Amino acid sequence: MSSIQALLLATCGLLAQQPEATTEPFDSPRFGLKVALPGSWKLAVREEEDKVFVALIPQPDPEKPGVALCELALAPESLDEYRTRIEGGAGRGGKLARNEVVDTPKGKRLITVREFRPREGGLWRELSVRVVAHRQMYTFLLNVDEATYPAAKLAFEAMVDDAEFKAPDTGAELASKPENRWLQREFRFTLDLPEGWSPALAPSSLALFYANASAHGIWADNVLVLAAEPKERDLEALARDLPAQLRAAEPDCEVLSCKVIDQPLGKKPVKALETVVRTKRGPFSMTVLERRFQGERYNYEVKFTVECSRFDAMATDLRKSLDSFGEAPGEAPVAGTRRAT
């Protein structure tokens, strides 16, 4: 090999180890994330459910592009708690090649590497980097074939290193600090949260409001509010029928209570159906306290989900929160619609 050929090969190797120079800005105020996507990555999904973005990465086989994405979830008590969960077998399968929490100049990160061997042959690597910011966990994930991995990894790591995090837009604002009262800006209702609770980005677009407590392990007790078109409902009949409906949907659930009560709302109470149910959510035993009632604008469902071991001690505060629900003055959209965020 001539000295010129050797120099060319060395130069190509150095170039392959540099991230892409061309990037495209991606900014999501709703999810609180701003990144620079490599120019060759094609944005395929933007702000869809828990996906902040999904981008496709060119590979030798154009029918099988690689993928880079960012998902948003509620933050665990610590990244070490989540690392332990992965060690226990949770996740996407494949061979676990690396799984450790590392310190970086920008804080702790959980780095996980999995290896996959598809039936048609070859090797794919999946690199995920988890970062906690503003009570949320951002999971950046890269999944590409072996040939693409070295260059894609550099571009991916550069993107994560330069990522900017801001508080996501939960749709709520603090209305009164002493009561920990929060206003849902668009749908114009208020709720006093238990001490230490605060709004977070809802895991489902169906929830108009979502808030949680500090995490215990990888779980955080939470409350959500749903709303539908205001219609008269026979709550007494629903109280008779709902327990059987719940058991049909979840045979192992235990309906502890299902009764019609008075719900403070406005100038006079309205009737509400309150249910208390014990059930399972994955490996967790949960107690769900829910009230359904009709307001002037919507039919509301307000639902607390807490671990069974804490429910009895919290029940009084949870019901106090439910009693605090109110409709605020101002224009609100028709049920089933929401303004763009």
JOLIN-V911660 format. One line per field, one symbol per residue. psi: psi as a letter, one per 30 degrees, with the letter a starting at -180 (. if undefined). burial: # if it has 24 or more other ideal C-beta (glycine too) atoms within 12 Angstrom, else .. Layout:
BEGIN
psi = ???
burial = ???
END
This chain:
BEGIN
psi = kleeeeeeeeeeeeefgklkeklkkkkieefhkkljkkffkjkekkijcgjelkkkkklejffillkklklklkklelfeeeeeeeeffkagalkjfkjlkkklfgakkjkkklkkjlefllkkkjkkkkkkkhglkkjkkkjlleefeeeeeeeeeeeeegkkklkljfgllkejeefhkkkjeeghllkkllkfllllkkfkffkfkkllakkjbgkkklklklklkjkkkjeeeeeefeeeeeeeejffljjekjlklkjkjbflllkkjkkkkkakjbgkkkkkjkkklkafelkkkkjkjlkeffeeffeeeeeeeeffklklllkllkkflklk.
burial = ..................##.....#.#.#########.##.#...#..##########.....############..#.###.##....#..#.#..#.#......#########.......######################..##.##########..###..#####.......###############..#######...#######.#.###########.....#.#..##..#...#......#.#.##.##.###....##########......##########.############.##..#..###.########...#.........
END
